[in-house]
Amino acid sequence: MCNETGATHNHNVTRRAALFGGAALVASAAVSEPAQAGTRSGLRDLTYVLSPAFPAFAPGEEAARRTVTTIEDDGYFMQEWTVIEHTGTHVDAPAHFTAGGRVSTELRPSELILPAVVVDIADRARRDADTVVTVDDLRAFERRYGRIPDGAAVLMYSGWGAKAGDPDAYRGSDAAGGLHFPGFGTDACEWLLRHRRIRSLGVDTLSIDPGVSATFDTHLALTGADRYGLENLANLDRIPRLGATIFVGLIPYEGGSGGQARVLATW
């Protein structure tokens, strides 16, 4: 969405000014272009800048912001945000779909730094918005790239980020209000849980379930196994299919069903 912005700090800059001034720069980005964590080989930001323009799962759930103070009037800049935990690039904690499941603050740091693989279904998604990652896709991936590591995050790349600037296209909205975008098939999720003991599933769409799902079976299988999801990931075509490590900078909302996260990949 935007290029990474940096600030030069000196001893005269207050802690509050540094904090909120940096946030203002990030928040001013355009919606459709992913943030860039760096330009050197081996580091990529997988996060969209949170913006009121970024598509939400349902119209009306978009983030909102207002200016609270300004440098001109108050000596420092500050905004107020109203945001649902599952807007923008974010985590679905186990509690999101599983009663008694762990909340955001209960996810351990060791679970938020993990190997990642990328399963590319973009060609098929261009022809069929309702397609899903299948067990056959996972087996084909392993024949080409090698075994999916135990404890990994398995990430779906469908090319859906190209639609992020158009909420209706990103949701795949039809005339009846239905949604159409790719996700993980439940069989693939269960295979990964059983045979590869994955830690997370991630997608470059609004949901780890395909948009046509009304029962959210993949969410139920994943969170029921005490694993978490990652949604609205960017730049998955720019990291290795196998061999990257991701860092999930989850906001630890108290009692959170999930929350926004800065997700970085390195290799």
N, C-alpha and C positions, 0 to 999 in steps of 0.2 A: 504493500500500500504506500509506504513512504520509505525514503532512505533513512538509515539510522542517523539520528541527530546527536551531536555531542555538545557539551558545554565546557568552557574553560573556567575553572574555579580558582578563586583566590581567597585570601583570608577575610576580605570585606564582604563576601557573599554569605548571607545568612543561610542556615539550614533550610528554613521554610522557603526562601526564594529559590534555592537550588532545586528543592524537591518539586515545587509546583511550577516553576519555570520550565523544567524539563518535561513535565507532564503536558504542559500547554503545547510545546513543540510537537510532541508525538501526536497529540489529539488533533492537530490541524491538518493531518495527512488526508489525501484523497482515498476513497474507499476501495477501489478495485485493484490497487497494486500492493503486493505484499511488502512488509517491512524488510529491510536488508540489515542483517546483523554484521556483515562484513563483506569485503570484496576478495579476500584471499581464498585460495583453494582450500577446501576442507572445513568451511564454516558457513552455515546457511540458517537464516531465520525462517521458521515455518509458521509464523504468526501474522495474522491480519491486524492492522491497527484498529482498535475499537472506535467506532464512529456511529453517530445516529443514522448514517446512510447504509450501514452494513446490513445485509438481509437477515431477518430473524425467521425462526421456524414458522411463525404465524404473523400476519400483519398486525401492527399495534404493539408487538413485543420488542421493538427496536430500542436501543439505548437512547437516552435523552441527557442533555447537559445544559447547564446555564452558568453564566458568570456570576460569582459571588462577590469577588473583590477585584480591583484593578490596581496596577502600579500607580496610575495617574491619581486615583482617588484615595487609595488606601496604603500605598507603599509596597504592596505585594499582589501577585496575581493568583487567583484560586477559583476553581470551578466546583460545581456540585453535579454529580452523575446519578441518574436513576437507571439501574441496569438489572436485568434478570441474570441469574447465574449461568444460564445456558445460551448466552448471546456472544457472537464473535468466536474467536479461537478459544476453546474451553475444554474442561474436563467434565466427564460424567462420573461422579464417584459412585461406589456400589449402592449407596443409599438412594440414588436417583430413581431406581426401579425396584429395589429389593428392600422390603420392610426389615428394619434392624441392621441393614448394611452399614458399612463404615462411611463416615462423613469425611469431608475434605481434610480436616485437621488430623484425621487418623491415617491418612496415607503417609507412609514412612518415606523419608528422603531417598532411601535405597530403592524404592519403587518408582521414583521419578527420574532416575538416571538409568537408562537401559538401552540395550542394543535394539536396532530397528531394521526392518526390511520393508521394501516397497513393492507391492504387487500392482502391476500396471494393467488396467483394463480399459484404457482410454479409447482404443480403437473400437472396442465393442460398445462402449458407452456413447460414442458418437452416433451409433446406429440405433441403440436401444437405451433410453433413459432409465428404464426399470431394471436394467441388468444388475447382477450381484456377483461378488466374489464367490467362487465355488471351490469345492475340494479339488476338482480337476485343475483349477487355476493354481492352487497351492502346490500340487504335485508337479505341475509343469514348471513352476518357479524353482522348485528344488532340483529338478533335473537340469535346469540351466545354470543356476547360481549356487547351489549347495543347500545344505540343510538349514532350515530356519532354527536359529538358536533357541534353546529353552529360555524362558523368562523374557522373551523379546516383546517389543511393540510391533505388530504387523499393521502396516499402513497401506491403505488403498489409494492409488492414484487413478482418477477417472478423467482428469482434465477439466473438472467442473469449475475450477477457479477462474476460467475465462469468462464465466457468466456472473461473477461476483458483483459487477457494477450494475446489474439489472435484477432487482429482487424477484420479479416474476419468473425470469429465466432461471435464476439460481434455485428457486423453489420448484421449478418445472410445473407451474400452476396451469391447470386445464380449465375449461369453461365451467365445469361443475365444482371447482374449488379443490380438486384433487392435486396431490403432489407427485412429481416424477423426477427422481434423481437416484443414482446408484448407491449401493451400500454393501454390507456383508450378508451373505446367506447364512441362515442359522446353522445349517450343516457344516459350513466352513468354520464358523465360530466354535462349534462343539468339537470339531476335529482338532483345531488348534489348541483348545483347552485340554483335551484328552491326550494328544500325542506330542505336543510341543510345549505344554505348560506355559502358555503365553501370559504376559502380564497385562497387556493392553491391546486394544484395537483402535486404529485411527483412520479417519477419512477426510477427503477434501470436499465434503458435502455437509449438509446440515445435520445428518444423523447417520449413525452406524447401521441402522436399518434403512432399507430403500424407502423412498418417499411414499410408495404405494402401500406400505405396511400399515395396518390398523391395529395390530396386536403387539408390535415391538418385540418380537420373539428373540431377536439377536441381543437387544438390550437385556432382556430377562435372563438369557443364558449367560451373558458376560458378567453382569452385576451379581447374578445368583452364584457365580463361582468366585465372588469377591475380587473381581478384576474391574478395571476402569476403562472408559472410552475417551477418545480425543476426537473432536469434531471441528470442522472449518479450518483444516490445516492448509497452509500455502506452500508452494515451492517444492512439492514432492517429486517433481520431475527433475529437480536440480541436486538431488542427493543420490548416493550410490544405492543400487537395488539391495545390496548386502554389504554390511561393514560399517555403517554409520552408528553413532551413539546419539540418542536424544536426551535433552535436559528439559524437563517439564516444570516450568516456574509457576506452579499453581498458587493462586491467592488463597491463603488459609482462612476462608470465611468460617466463622464459628457456626457449627452445626450445618455446614454447607452441603447441599446435594451435588455440588460440583463448583465450578467457578472458572473465571477467565485465567488464562495461562500464557506466559511467553514461552514458546517452544523453540528450542535451538537444536540444530543437528551439527555434529562435528565428525570428522573422519580423517 
